[in-house]
Amino acid sequence: MNQLPTDRQYLKSHEWVKREGDTIIVGITDHAQESLGDLVFVELPEVGDTLAAGETCAVVESVKAASDIYAPVDGEVLEVNEELEDSPELINDDPHEGGWLMRLSIADESALDDMLDADAYQAVVDEEG
């Protein structure tokens, strides 16, 4: 596996969160995209949607399977990565930068306190085998 970026936090459900001011950028980890294989379709929420932490907010589909993406925090969708509509493979090519999914406002910043750092997330991945 590639080295995990340490400038973000992770969820056990394999999403990553990168804080930028009072917003967060959300994506899926390299481990998640590797497990799914070649992505062929991404369904993202609409700008303006209000999300609740833990709810399904997006779907990524590969040649092998479809996988739900879960909202990491309560918040509003401020932006989505429209490039993924025509090029879902960006997630495979660069899951931690160019393959980001959405930008959200943060309703409650304390929600970030329970997320994993890179080392703790790597331990979760290692346990999954």
Backbone atoms as SQL, in Angstrom:
CREATE TABLE atoms (id INTEGER PRIMARY KEY, chain TEXT, resi INTEGER, resn TEXT, atom TEXT, x REAL, y REAL, z REAL);
INSERT INTO atoms VALUES
  (1, 'A', 1, 'MET', 'N', 0.830, -1.179, 0.000),
  (2, 'A', 1, 'MET', 'CA', 0.000, 0.000, 0.000),
  (3, 'A', 1, 'MET', 'C', 0.878, 1.247, 0.000),
  (4, 'A', 2, 'ASN', 'N', 0.396, 2.277, -0.650),
  (5, 'A', 2, 'ASN', 'CA', 1.111, 3.551, -0.638),
  (6, 'A', 2, 'ASN', 'C', 1.100, 4.130, 0.770),
  (7, 'A', 3, 'GLN', 'N', 2.030, 5.007, 1.029),
  (8, 'A', 3, 'GLN', 'CA', 2.071, 5.697, 2.312),
  (9, 'A', 3, 'GLN', 'C', 0.805, 6.541, 2.461),
  (10, 'A', 4, 'LEU', 'N', 0.148, 6.427, 3.600),
  (11, 'A', 4, 'LEU', 'CA', -1.057, 7.216, 3.845),
  (12, 'A', 4, 'LEU', 'C', -0.689, 8.669, 4.132),
  (13, 'A', 5, 'PRO', 'N', -1.405, 9.609, 3.535),
  (14, 'A', 5, 'PRO', 'CA', -1.166, 11.007, 3.880),
  (15, 'A', 5, 'PRO', 'C', -1.487, 11.247, 5.357),
  (16, 'A', 6, 'THR', 'N', -0.629, 11.992, 6.030),
  (17, 'A', 6, 'THR', 'CA', -0.834, 12.246, 7.453),
  (18, 'A', 6, 'THR', 'C', -1.564, 13.567, 7.703),
  (19, 'A', 7, 'ASP', 'N', -1.932, 14.282, 6.632),
  (20, 'A', 7, 'ASP', 'CA', -2.611, 15.564, 6.776),
  (21, 'A', 7, 'ASP', 'C', -4.130, 15.436, 6.781),
  (22, 'A', 8, 'ARG', 'N', -4.615, 14.228, 7.050),
  (23, 'A', 8, 'ARG', 'CA', -6.067, 13.995, 7.065),
  (24, 'A', 8, 'ARG', 'C', -6.416, 12.947, 8.100),
  (25, 'A', 9, 'GLN', 'N', -7.715, 12.762, 8.271),
  (26, 'A', 9, 'GLN', 'CA', -8.212, 11.763, 9.207),
  (27, 'A', 9, 'GLN', 'C', -8.980, 10.712, 8.421),
  (28, 'A', 10, 'TYR', 'N', -9.184, 9.573, 9.071),
  (29, 'A', 10, 'TYR', 'CA', -9.751, 8.420, 8.381),
  (30, 'A', 10, 'TYR', 'C', -10.896, 7.815, 9.189),
  (31, 'A', 11, 'LEU', 'N', -11.769, 7.113, 8.470),
  (32, 'A', 11, 'LEU', 'CA', -12.857, 6.390, 9.109),
  (33, 'A', 11, 'LEU', 'C', -12.652, 4.902, 8.857),
  (34, 'A', 12, 'LYS', 'N', -13.169, 4.079, 9.765),
  (35, 'A', 12, 'LYS', 'CA', -13.052, 2.627, 9.588),
  (36, 'A', 12, 'LYS', 'C', -13.752, 2.157, 8.329),
  (37, 'A', 13, 'SER', 'N', -14.696, 2.945, 7.825),
  (38, 'A', 13, 'SER', 'CA', -15.414, 2.591, 6.596),
  (39, 'A', 13, 'SER', 'C', -14.642, 3.018, 5.341),
  (40, 'A', 14, 'HIS', 'N', -13.373, 3.448, 5.524),
  (41, 'A', 14, 'HIS', 'CA', -12.416, 3.706, 4.444),
  (42, 'A', 14, 'HIS', 'C', -12.612, 5.021, 3.695),
  (43, 'A', 15, 'GLU', 'N', -13.243, 5.993, 4.341),
  (44, 'A', 15, 'GLU', 'CA', -13.259, 7.345, 3.810),
  (45, 'A', 15, 'GLU', 'C', -12.141, 8.142, 4.479),
  (46, 'A', 16, 'TRP', 'N', -11.673, 9.160, 3.785),
  (47, 'A', 16, 'TRP', 'CA', -10.728, 10.096, 4.398),
  (48, 'A', 16, 'TRP', 'C', -11.338, 11.483, 4.411),
  (49, 'A', 17, 'VAL', 'N', -10.855, 12.294, 5.334),
  (50, 'A', 17, 'VAL', 'CA', -11.340, 13.654, 5.523),
  (51, 'A', 17, 'VAL', 'C', -10.128, 14.571, 5.651),
  (52, 'A', 18, 'LYS', 'N', -10.103, 15.619, 4.864),
  (53, 'A', 18, 'LYS', 'CA', -9.028, 16.610, 4.941),
  (54, 'A', 18, 'LYS', 'C', -9.659, 17.959, 5.269),
  (55, 'A', 19, 'ARG', 'N', -9.227, 18.526, 6.357),
  (56, 'A', 19, 'ARG', 'CA', -9.780, 19.800, 6.795),
  (57, 'A', 19, 'ARG', 'C', -9.139, 20.953, 6.035),
  (58, 'A', 20, 'GLU', 'N', -9.971, 21.858, 5.581),
  (59, 'A', 20, 'GLU', 'CA', -9.511, 23.096, 4.946),
  (60, 'A', 20, 'GLU', 'C', -10.380, 24.227, 5.482),
  (61, 'A', 21, 'GLY', 'N', -9.850, 24.940, 6.467),
  (62, 'A', 21, 'GLY', 'CA', -10.624, 26.003, 7.100),
  (63, 'A', 21, 'GLY', 'C', -11.821, 25.425, 7.830),
  (64, 'A', 22, 'ASP', 'N', -13.009, 25.946, 7.524),
  (65, 'A', 22, 'ASP', 'CA', -14.213, 25.443, 8.183),
  (66, 'A', 22, 'ASP', 'C', -14.959, 24.435, 7.324),
  (67, 'A', 23, 'THR', 'N', -14.266, 23.857, 6.348),
  (68, 'A', 23, 'THR', 'CA', -14.856, 22.813, 5.514),
  (69, 'A', 23, 'THR', 'C', -13.954, 21.580, 5.527),
  (70, 'A', 24, 'ILE', 'N', -14.485, 20.484, 5.013),
  (71, 'A', 24, 'ILE', 'CA', -13.677, 19.271, 4.841),
  (72, 'A', 24, 'ILE', 'C', -13.834, 18.768, 3.416),
  (73, 'A', 25, 'ILE', 'N', -12.786, 18.141, 2.937),
  (74, 'A', 25, 'ILE', 'CA', -12.832, 17.429, 1.668),
  (75, 'A', 25, 'ILE', 'C', -12.916, 15.950, 2.017),
  (76, 'A', 26, 'VAL', 'N', -13.732, 15.205, 1.276),
  (77, 'A', 26, 'VAL', 'CA', -13.971, 13.793, 1.556),
  (78, 'A', 26, 'VAL', 'C', -13.589, 12.964, 0.334),
  (79, 'A', 27, 'GLY', 'N', -12.981, 11.825, 0.594),
  (80, 'A', 27, 'GLY', 'CA', -12.653, 10.884, -0.470),
  (81, 'A', 27, 'GLY', 'C', -12.599, 9.483, 0.099),
  (82, 'A', 28, 'ILE', 'N', -12.223, 8.519, -0.739),
  (83, 'A', 28, 'ILE', 'CA', -12.013, 7.158, -0.247),
  (84, 'A', 28, 'ILE', 'C', -10.520, 6.862, -0.281),
  (85, 'A', 29, 'THR', 'N', -10.119, 5.956, 0.558),
  (86, 'A', 29, 'THR', 'CA', -8.697, 5.658, 0.702),
  (87, 'A', 29, 'THR', 'C', -8.161, 4.811, -0.449),
  (88, 'A', 30, 'ASP', 'N', -6.855, 4.782, -0.534),
  (89, 'A', 30, 'ASP', 'CA', -6.187, 3.936, -1.515),
  (90, 'A', 30, 'ASP', 'C', -6.574, 2.473, -1.290),
  (91, 'A', 31, 'HIS', 'N', -6.657, 2.071, -0.043),
  (92, 'A', 31, 'HIS', 'CA', -7.062, 0.699, 0.270),
  (93, 'A', 31, 'HIS', 'C', -8.450, 0.402, -0.287),
  (94, 'A', 32, 'ALA', 'N', -9.379, 1.340, -0.129),
  (95, 'A', 32, 'ALA', 'CA', -10.747, 1.135, -0.612),
  (96, 'A', 32, 'ALA', 'C', -10.782, 1.006, -2.128),
  (97, 'A', 33, 'GLN', 'N', -10.108, 1.908, -2.838),
  (98, 'A', 33, 'GLN', 'CA', -10.155, 1.839, -4.299),
  (99, 'A', 33, 'GLN', 'C', -9.456, 0.591, -4.803),
  (100, 'A', 34, 'GLU', 'N', -8.386, 0.180, -4.109),
  (101, 'A', 34, 'GLU', 'CA', -7.664, -1.030, -4.500),
  (102, 'A', 34, 'GLU', 'C', -8.543, -2.270, -4.334),
  (103, 'A', 35, 'SER', 'N', -9.313, -2.295, -3.256),
  (104, 'A', 35, 'SER', 'CA', -10.218, -3.422, -2.995),
  (105, 'A', 35, 'SER', 'C', -11.338, -3.492, -4.029),
  (106, 'A', 36, 'LEU', 'N', -11.803, -2.336, -4.472),
  (107, 'A', 36, 'LEU', 'CA', -12.899, -2.296, -5.444),
  (108, 'A', 36, 'LEU', 'C', -12.444, -2.641, -6.852),
  (109, 'A', 37, 'GLY', 'N', -11.241, -2.265, -7.207),
  (110, 'A', 37, 'GLY', 'CA', -10.765, -2.470, -8.567),
  (111, 'A', 37, 'GLY', 'C', -11.104, -1.266, -9.429),
  (112, 'A', 38, 'ASP', 'N', -11.115, -1.452, -10.732),
  (113, 'A', 38, 'ASP', 'CA', -11.311, -0.347, -11.672),
  (114, 'A', 38, 'ASP', 'C', -12.704, 0.247, -11.540),
  (115, 'A', 39, 'LEU', 'N', -12.760, 1.518, -11.163),
  (116, 'A', 39, 'LEU', 'CA', -14.043, 2.186, -10.998),
  (117, 'A', 39, 'LEU', 'C', -14.604, 2.594, -12.347),
  (118, 'A', 40, 'VAL', 'N', -15.918, 2.387, -12.502),
  (119, 'A', 40, 'VAL', 'CA', -16.576, 2.689, -13.771),
  (120, 'A', 40, 'VAL', 'C', -17.691, 3.723, -13.627),
  (121, 'A', 41, 'PHE', 'N', -18.113, 4.024, -12.384),
  (122, 'A', 41, 'PHE', 'CA', -19.211, 4.968, -12.175),
  (123, 'A', 41, 'PHE', 'C', -19.154, 5.504, -10.753),
  (124, 'A', 42, 'VAL', 'N', -19.456, 6.777, -10.607),
  (125, 'A', 42, 'VAL', 'CA', -19.536, 7.409, -9.292),
  (126, 'A', 42, 'VAL', 'C', -20.824, 8.214, -9.232),
  (127, 'A', 43, 'GLU', 'N', -21.613, 7.990, -8.203),
  (128, 'A', 43, 'GLU', 'CA', -22.823, 8.777, -7.967),
  (129, 'A', 43, 'GLU', 'C', -22.586, 9.642, -6.742),
  (130, 'A', 44, 'LEU', 'N', -22.612, 10.948, -6.940),
  (131, 'A', 44, 'LEU', 'CA', -22.334, 11.894, -5.869),
  (132, 'A', 44, 'LEU', 'C', -23.611, 12.610, -5.446),
  (133, 'A', 45, 'PRO', 'N', -23.619, 13.173, -4.241),
  (134, 'A', 45, 'PRO', 'CA', -24.787, 13.947, -3.812),
  (135, 'A', 45, 'PRO', 'C', -24.864, 15.255, -4.598),
  (136, 'A', 46, 'GLU', 'N', -25.960, 15.976, -4.424),
  (137, 'A', 46, 'GLU', 'CA', -26.133, 17.273, -5.060),
  (138, 'A', 46, 'GLU', 'C', -25.573, 18.375, -4.160),
  (139, 'A', 47, 'VAL', 'N', -25.017, 19.399, -4.758),
  (140, 'A', 47, 'VAL', 'CA', -24.605, 20.571, -3.994),
  (141, 'A', 47, 'VAL', 'C', -25.851, 21.119, -3.296),
  (142, 'A', 48, 'GLY', 'N', -25.709, 21.409, -2.014),
  (143, 'A', 48, 'GLY', 'CA', -26.839, 21.895, -1.221),
  (144, 'A', 48, 'GLY', 'C', -27.509, 20.818, -0.385),
  (145, 'A', 49, 'ASP', 'N', -27.228, 19.545, -0.682),
  (146, 'A', 49, 'ASP', 'CA', -27.784, 18.459, 0.132),
  (147, 'A', 49, 'ASP', 'C', -27.260, 18.563, 1.555),
  (148, 'A', 50, 'THR', 'N', -28.116, 18.262, 2.518),
  (149, 'A', 50, 'THR', 'CA', -27.707, 18.197, 3.913),
  (150, 'A', 50, 'THR', 'C', -27.516, 16.729, 4.271),
  (151, 'A', 51, 'LEU', 'N', -26.347, 16.397, 4.799),
  (152, 'A', 51, 'LEU', 'CA', -26.004, 15.018, 5.110),
  (153, 'A', 51, 'LEU', 'C', -25.940, 14.811, 6.616),
  (154, 'A', 52, 'ALA', 'N', -26.265, 13.599, 7.028),
  (155, 'A', 52, 'ALA', 'CA', -26.113, 13.206, 8.429),
  (156, 'A', 52, 'ALA', 'C', -24.960, 12.216, 8.512),
  (157, 'A', 53, 'ALA', 'N', -24.133, 12.374, 9.529),
  (158, 'A', 53, 'ALA', 'CA', -22.992, 11.472, 9.711),
  (159, 'A', 53, 'ALA', 'C', -23.458, 10.028, 9.697),
  (160, 'A', 54, 'GLY', 'N', -22.760, 9.202, 8.927),
  (161, 'A', 54, 'GLY', 'CA', -23.059, 7.781, 8.866),
  (162, 'A', 54, 'GLY', 'C', -24.048, 7.382, 7.793),
  (163, 'A', 55, 'GLU', 'N', -24.725, 8.352, 7.172),
  (164, 'A', 55, 'GLU', 'CA', -25.681, 7.990, 6.124),
  (165, 'A', 55, 'GLU', 'C', -24.965, 7.831, 4.788),
  (166, 'A', 56, 'THR', 'N', -25.531, 7.008, 3.931),
  (167, 'A', 56, 'THR', 'CA', -24.994, 6.845, 2.587),
  (168, 'A', 56, 'THR', 'C', -25.157, 8.163, 1.840),
  (169, 'A', 57, 'CYS', 'N', -24.069, 8.647, 1.274),
  (170, 'A', 57, 'CYS', 'CA', -24.147, 9.929, 0.562),
  (171, 'A', 57, 'CYS', 'C', -23.647, 9.827, -0.872),
  (172, 'A', 58, 'ALA', 'N', -23.000, 8.727, -1.214),
  (173, 'A', 58, 'ALA', 'CA', -22.473, 8.532, -2.564),
  (174, 'A', 58, 'ALA', 'C', -22.305, 7.032, -2.797),
  (175, 'A', 59, 'VAL', 'N', -22.124, 6.678, -4.064),
  (176, 'A', 59, 'VAL', 'CA', -21.882, 5.283, -4.438),
  (177, 'A', 59, 'VAL', 'C', -20.767, 5.256, -5.464),
  (178, 'A', 60, 'VAL', 'N', -19.829, 4.340, -5.282),
  (179, 'A', 60, 'VAL', 'CA', -18.813, 4.103, -6.303),
  (180, 'A', 60, 'VAL', 'C', -19.001, 2.674, -6.812),
  (181, 'A', 61, 'GLU', 'N', -18.956, 2.533, -8.121),
  (182, 'A', 61, 'GLU', 'CA', -19.143, 1.220, -8.729),
  (183, 'A', 61, 'GLU', 'C', -17.903, 0.852, -9.521),
  (184, 'A', 62, 'SER', 'N', -17.514, -0.407, -9.364),
  (185, 'A', 62, 'SER', 'CA', -16.380, -0.926, -10.119),
  (186, 'A', 62, 'SER', 'C', -16.864, -2.090, -10.962),
  (187, 'A', 63, 'VAL', 'N', -15.926, -2.687, -11.685),
  (188, 'A', 63, 'VAL', 'CA', -16.277, -3.864, -12.469),
  (189, 'A', 63, 'VAL', 'C', -16.619, -5.029, -11.543),
  (190, 'A', 64, 'LYS', 'N', -16.196, -4.954, -10.267),
  (191, 'A', 64, 'LYS', 'CA', -16.427, -6.038, -9.308),
  (192, 'A', 64, 'LYS', 'C', -17.642, -5.819, -8.416),
  (193, 'A', 65, 'ALA', 'N', -17.890, -4.582, -8.002),
  (194, 'A', 65, 'ALA', 'CA', -18.915, -4.344, -6.986),
  (195, 'A', 65, 'ALA', 'C', -19.287, -2.871, -6.927),
  (196, 'A', 66, 'ALA', 'N', -20.381, -2.603, -6.226),
  (197, 'A', 66, 'ALA', 'CA', -20.759, -1.232, -5.891),
  (198, 'A', 66, 'ALA', 'C', -20.558, -1.072, -4.393),
  (199, 'A', 67, 'SER', 'N', -20.148, 0.109, -3.992),
  (200, 'A', 67, 'SER', 'CA', -19.884, 0.349, -2.580),
  (201, 'A', 67, 'SER', 'C', -20.455, 1.700, -2.167),
  (202, 'A', 68, 'ASP', 'N', -21.144, 1.707, -1.031),
  (203, 'A', 68, 'ASP', 'CA', -21.674, 2.952, -0.484),
  (204, 'A', 68, 'ASP', 'C', -20.551, 3.756, 0.151),
  (205, 'A', 69, 'ILE', 'N', -20.670, 5.056, 0.053),
  (206, 'A', 69, 'ILE', 'CA', -19.772, 5.993, 0.727),
  (207, 'A', 69, 'ILE', 'C', -20.614, 6.673, 1.799),
  (208, 'A', 70, 'TYR', 'N', -20.079, 6.778, 2.994),
  (209, 'A', 70, 'TYR', 'CA', -20.826, 7.312, 4.125),
  (210, 'A', 70, 'TYR', 'C', -20.359, 8.711, 4.481),
  (211, 'A', 71, 'ALA', 'N', -21.322, 9.557, 4.832),
  (212, 'A', 71, 'ALA', 'CA', -20.990, 10.918, 5.258),
  (213, 'A', 71, 'ALA', 'C', -20.195, 10.840, 6.558),
  (214, 'A', 72, 'PRO', 'N', -19.033, 11.476, 6.600),
  (215, 'A', 72, 'PRO', 'CA', -18.215, 11.405, 7.805),
  (216, 'A', 72, 'PRO', 'C', -18.714, 12.302, 8.942),
  (217, 'A', 73, 'VAL', 'N', -19.457, 13.341, 8.587),
  (218, 'A', 73, 'VAL', 'CA', -19.964, 14.304, 9.577),
  (219, 'A', 73, 'VAL', 'C', -21.322, 14.816, 9.103),
  (220, 'A', 74, 'ASP', 'N', -22.067, 15.439, 10.010),
  (221, 'A', 74, 'ASP', 'CA', -23.246, 16.206, 9.612),
  (222, 'A', 74, 'ASP', 'C', -22.751, 17.447, 8.884),
  (223, 'A', 75, 'GLY', 'N', -23.374, 17.776, 7.778),
  (224, 'A', 75, 'GLY', 'CA', -22.962, 18.981, 7.067),
  (225, 'A', 75, 'GLY', 'C', -23.676, 19.131, 5.745),
  (226, 'A', 76, 'GLU', 'N', -23.372, 20.219, 5.080),
  (227, 'A', 76, 'GLU', 'CA', -23.970, 20.527, 3.787),
  (228, 'A', 76, 'GLU', 'C', -22.939, 20.321, 2.684),
  (229, 'A', 77, 'VAL', 'N', -23.387, 19.761, 1.571),
  (230, 'A', 77, 'VAL', 'CA', -22.515, 19.571, 0.413),
  (231, 'A', 77, 'VAL', 'C', -22.293, 20.932, -0.248),
  (232, 'A', 78, 'LEU', 'N', -21.050, 21.375, -0.258),
  (233, 'A', 78, 'LEU', 'CA', -20.703, 22.669, -0.842),
  (234, 'A', 78, 'LEU', 'C', -20.199, 22.537, -2.273),
  (235, 'A', 79, 'GLU', 'N', -19.603, 21.389, -2.580),
  (236, 'A', 79, 'GLU', 'CA', -19.002, 21.168, -3.893),
  (237, 'A', 79, 'GLU', 'C', -18.839, 19.668, -4.096),
  (238, 'A', 80, 'VAL', 'N', -18.954, 19.223, -5.343),
  (239, 'A', 80, 'VAL', 'CA', -18.643, 17.835, -5.683),
  (240, 'A', 80, 'VAL', 'C', -17.599, 17.849, -6.793),
  (241, 'A', 81, 'ASN', 'N', -16.853, 16.777, -6.888),
  (242, 'A', 81, 'ASN', 'CA', -15.818, 16.655, -7.910),
  (243, 'A', 81, 'ASN', 'C', -16.478, 16.215, -9.218),
  (244, 'A', 82, 'GLU', 'N', -16.869, 17.198, -10.015),
  (245, 'A', 82, 'GLU', 'CA', -17.608, 16.918, -11.254),
  (246, 'A', 82, 'GLU', 'C', -16.778, 16.141, -12.270),
  (247, 'A', 83, 'GLU', 'N', -15.463, 16.188, -12.151),
  (248, 'A', 83, 'GLU', 'CA', -14.607, 15.437, -13.076),
  (249, 'A', 83, 'GLU', 'C', -14.863, 13.936, -12.986),
  (250, 'A', 84, 'LEU', 'N', -15.334, 13.466, -11.823),
  (251, 'A', 84, 'LEU', 'CA', -15.560, 12.032, -11.639),
  (252, 'A', 84, 'LEU', 'C', -16.717, 11.514, -12.487),
  (253, 'A', 85, 'GLU', 'N', -17.615, 12.416, -12.889),
  (254, 'A', 85, 'GLU', 'CA', -18.752, 12.009, -13.704),
  (255, 'A', 85, 'GLU', 'C', -18.278, 11.367, -15.007),
  (256, 'A', 86, 'ASP', 'N', -17.288, 11.987, -15.638),
  (257, 'A', 86, 'ASP', 'CA', -16.748, 11.470, -16.897),
  (258, 'A', 86, 'ASP', 'C', -15.505, 10.616, -16.706),
  (259, 'A', 87, 'SER', 'N', -14.851, 10.755, -15.551),
  (260, 'A', 87, 'SER', 'CA', -13.586, 10.053, -15.326),
  (261, 'A', 87, 'SER', 'C', -13.516, 9.455, -13.918),
  (262, 'A', 88, 'PRO', 'N', -14.356, 8.447, -13.628),
  (263, 'A', 88, 'PRO', 'CA', -14.321, 7.848, -12.297),
  (264, 'A', 88, 'PRO', 'C', -12.975, 7.211, -11.964),
  (265, 'A', 89, 'GLU', 'N', -12.199, 6.892, -12.975),
  (266, 'A', 89, 'GLU', 'CA', -10.890, 6.273, -12.756),
  (267, 'A', 89, 'GLU', 'C', -9.913, 7.219, -12.048),
  (268, 'A', 90, 'LEU', 'N', -10.247, 8.506, -11.953),
  (269, 'A', 90, 'LEU', 'CA', -9.400, 9.428, -11.184),
  (270, 'A', 90, 'LEU', 'C', -9.231, 8.936, -9.751),
  (271, 'A', 91, 'ILE', 'N', -10.262, 8.275, -9.234),
  (272, 'A', 91, 'ILE', 'CA', -10.164, 7.740, -7.871),
  (273, 'A', 91, 'ILE', 'C', -9.114, 6.635, -7.823),
  (274, 'A', 92, 'ASN', 'N', -9.075, 5.781, -8.845),
  (275, 'A', 92, 'ASN', 'CA', -8.056, 4.735, -8.892),
  (276, 'A', 92, 'ASN', 'C', -6.662, 5.329, -9.054),
  (277, 'A', 93, 'ASP', 'N', -6.560, 6.355, -9.889),
  (278, 'A', 93, 'ASP', 'CA', -5.261, 6.940, -10.201),
  (279, 'A', 93, 'ASP', 'C', -4.694, 7.755, -9.041),
  (280, 'A', 94, 'ASP', 'N', -5.564, 8.464, -8.313),
  (281, 'A', 94, 'ASP', 'CA', -5.090, 9.399, -7.293),
  (282, 'A', 94, 'ASP', 'C', -6.168, 9.578, -6.210),
  (283, 'A', 95, 'PRO', 'N', -6.411, 8.540, -5.395),
  (284, 'A', 95, 'PRO', 'CA', -7.530, 8.591, -4.453),
  (285, 'A', 95, 'PRO', 'C', -7.405, 9.664, -3.382),
  (286, 'A', 96, 'HIS', 'N', -6.185, 10.092, -3.075),
  (287, 'A', 96, 'HIS', 'CA', -6.009, 11.045, -1.985),
  (288, 'A', 96, 'HIS', 'C', -5.894, 12.499, -2.446),
  (289, 'A', 97, 'GLU', 'N', -5.910, 12.752, -3.732),
  (290, 'A', 97, 'GLU', 'CA', -5.835, 14.133, -4.228),
  (291, 'A', 97, 'GLU', 'C', -6.873, 14.360, -5.328),
  (292, 'A', 98, 'GLY', 'N', -6.546, 14.030, -6.570),
  (293, 'A', 98, 'GLY', 'CA', -7.436, 14.302, -7.698),
  (294, 'A', 98, 'GLY', 'C', -8.743, 13.535, -7.666),
  (295, 'A', 99, 'GLY', 'N', -8.786, 12.435, -6.916),
  (296, 'A', 99, 'GLY', 'CA', -9.990, 11.603, -6.842),
  (297, 'A', 99, 'GLY', 'C', -10.894, 11.933, -5.673),
  (298, 'A', 100, 'TRP', 'N', -10.775, 13.134, -5.102),
  (299, 'A', 100, 'TRP', 'CA', -11.657, 13.524, -3.998),
  (300, 'A', 100, 'TRP', 'C', -13.109, 13.487, -4.463),
  (301, 'A', 101, 'LEU', 'N', -14.024, 13.321, -3.528),
  (302, 'A', 101, 'LEU', 'CA', -15.441, 13.195, -3.874),
  (303, 'A', 101, 'LEU', 'C', -16.228, 14.484, -3.688),
  (304, 'A', 102, 'MET', 'N', -16.136, 15.082, -2.481),
  (305, 'A', 102, 'MET', 'CA', -16.978, 16.242, -2.173),
  (306, 'A', 102, 'MET', 'C', -16.342, 17.107, -1.098),
  (307, 'A', 103, 'ARG', 'N', -16.831, 18.332, -1.034),
  (308, 'A', 103, 'ARG', 'CA', -16.455, 19.265, 0.025),
  (309, 'A', 103, 'ARG', 'C', -17.720, 19.530, 0.842),
  (310, 'A', 104, 'LEU', 'N', -17.574, 19.442, 2.176),
  (311, 'A', 104, 'LEU', 'CA', -18.710, 19.626, 3.078),
  (312, 'A', 104, 'LEU', 'C', -18.440, 20.715, 4.086),
  (313, 'A', 105, 'SER', 'N', -19.519, 21.389, 4.503),
  (314, 'A', 105, 'SER', 'CA', -19.431, 22.224, 5.693),
  (315, 'A', 105, 'SER', 'C', -19.455, 21.270, 6.884),
  (316, 'A', 106, 'ILE', 'N', -19.014, 21.754, 8.043),
  (317, 'A', 106, 'ILE', 'CA', -19.010, 20.916, 9.235),
  (318, 'A', 106, 'ILE', 'C', -20.010, 21.489, 10.223),
  (319, 'A', 107, 'ALA', 'N', -21.084, 20.741, 10.519),
  (320, 'A', 107, 'ALA', 'CA', -22.093, 21.225, 11.454),
  (321, 'A', 107, 'ALA', 'C', -21.556, 21.227, 12.887),
  (322, 'A', 108, 'ASP', 'N', -20.751, 20.205, 13.232),
  (323, 'A', 108, 'ASP', 'CA', -20.220, 20.092, 14.593),
  (324, 'A', 108, 'ASP', 'C', -18.771, 19.626, 14.508),
  (325, 'A', 109, 'GLU', 'N', -17.858, 20.517, 14.776),
  (326, 'A', 109, 'GLU', 'CA', -16.439, 20.195, 14.622),
  (327, 'A', 109, 'GLU', 'C', -15.967, 19.082, 15.553),
  (328, 'A', 110, 'SER', 'N', -16.670, 18.846, 16.651),
  (329, 'A', 110, 'SER', 'CA', -16.260, 17.774, 17.560),
  (330, 'A', 110, 'SER', 'C', -16.404, 16.397, 16.901),
  (331, 'A', 111, 'ALA', 'N', -17.152, 16.315, 15.801),
  (332, 'A', 111, 'ALA', 'CA', -17.291, 15.045, 15.080),
  (333, 'A', 111, 'ALA', 'C', -15.946, 14.566, 14.544),
  (334, 'A', 112, 'LEU', 'N', -15.011, 15.491, 14.328),
  (335, 'A', 112, 'LEU', 'CA', -13.699, 15.115, 13.815),
  (336, 'A', 112, 'LEU', 'C', -12.833, 14.462, 14.891),
  (337, 'A', 113, 'ASP', 'N', -13.195, 14.661, 16.158),
  (338, 'A', 113, 'ASP', 'CA', -12.381, 14.158, 17.264),
  (339, 'A', 113, 'ASP', 'C', -12.283, 12.639, 17.307),
  (340, 'A', 114, 'ASP', 'N', -13.310, 11.943, 16.810),
  (341, 'A', 114, 'ASP', 'CA', -13.345, 10.483, 16.897),
  (342, 'A', 114, 'ASP', 'C', -12.743, 9.781, 15.688),
  (343, 'A', 115, 'MET', 'N', -12.257, 10.551, 14.733),
  (344, 'A', 115, 'MET', 'CA', -11.689, 9.939, 13.529),
  (345, 'A', 115, 'MET', 'C', -10.265, 9.464, 13.788),
  (346, 'A', 116, 'LEU', 'N', -9.796, 8.596, 12.922),
  (347, 'A', 116, 'LEU', 'CA', -8.493, 7.968, 13.074),
  (348, 'A', 116, 'LEU', 'C', -7.395, 8.776, 12.397),
  (349, 'A', 117, 'ASP', 'N', -6.197, 8.753, 12.984),
  (350, 'A', 117, 'ASP', 'CA', -5.056, 9.298, 12.265),
  (351, 'A', 117, 'ASP', 'C', -4.529, 8.211, 11.323),
  (352, 'A', 118, 'ALA', 'N', -3.509, 8.521, 10.544),
  (353, 'A', 118, 'ALA', 'CA', -3.004, 7.587, 9.532),
  (354, 'A', 118, 'ALA', 'C', -2.540, 6.268, 10.154),
  (355, 'A', 119, 'ASP', 'N', -1.845, 6.324, 11.286),
  (356, 'A', 119, 'ASP', 'CA', -1.345, 5.099, 11.918),
  (357, 'A', 119, 'ASP', 'C', -2.482, 4.213, 12.416),
  (358, 'A', 120, 'ALA', 'N', -3.490, 4.822, 13.029),
  (359, 'A', 120, 'ALA', 'CA', -4.624, 4.049, 13.540),
  (360, 'A', 120, 'ALA', 'C', -5.422, 3.433, 12.387),
  (361, 'A', 121, 'TYR', 'N', -5.588, 4.183, 11.298),
  (362, 'A', 121, 'TYR', 'CA', -6.281, 3.638, 10.136),
  (363, 'A', 121, 'TYR', 'C', -5.487, 2.480, 9.531),
  (364, 'A', 122, 'GLN', 'N', -4.171, 2.628, 9.430),
  (365, 'A', 122, 'GLN', 'CA', -3.342, 1.548, 8.893),
  (366, 'A', 122, 'GLN', 'C', -3.495, 0.283, 9.726),
  (367, 'A', 123, 'ALA', 'N', -3.627, 0.442, 11.034),
  (368, 'A', 123, 'ALA', 'CA', -3.835, -0.716, 11.912),
  (369, 'A', 123, 'ALA', 'C', -5.160, -1.406, 11.601),
  (370, 'A', 124, 'VAL', 'N', -6.189, -0.624, 11.289),
  (371, 'A', 124, 'VAL', 'CA', -7.496, -1.195, 10.913),
  (372, 'A', 124, 'VAL', 'C', -7.354, -1.996, 9.623),
  (373, 'A', 125, 'VAL', 'N', -6.671, -1.430, 8.637),
  (374, 'A', 125, 'VAL', 'CA', -6.456, -2.116, 7.365),
  (375, 'A', 125, 'VAL', 'C', -5.672, -3.410, 7.578),
  (376, 'A', 126, 'ASP', 'N', -4.636, -3.343, 8.405),
  (377, 'A', 126, 'ASP', 'CA', -3.810, -4.530, 8.674),
  (378, 'A', 126, 'ASP', 'C', -4.635, -5.621, 9.341),
  (379, 'A', 127, 'GLU', 'N', -5.545, -5.264, 10.237),
  (380, 'A', 127, 'GLU', 'CA', -6.401, -6.246, 10.909),
  (381, 'A', 127, 'GLU', 'C', -7.332, -6.928, 9.921),
  (382, 'A', 128, 'GLU', 'N', -7.797, -6.172, 8.917),
  (383, 'A', 128, 'GLU', 'CA', -8.695, -6.756, 7.913),
  (384, 'A', 128, 'GLU', 'C', -7.980, -7.802, 7.069),
  (385, 'A', 129, 'GLY', 'N', -6.651, -7.691, 7.034),
  (386, 'A', 129, 'GLY', 'CA', -5.850, -8.677, 6.319),
  (387, 'A', 129, 'GLY', 'C', -5.862, -8.466, 4.860);
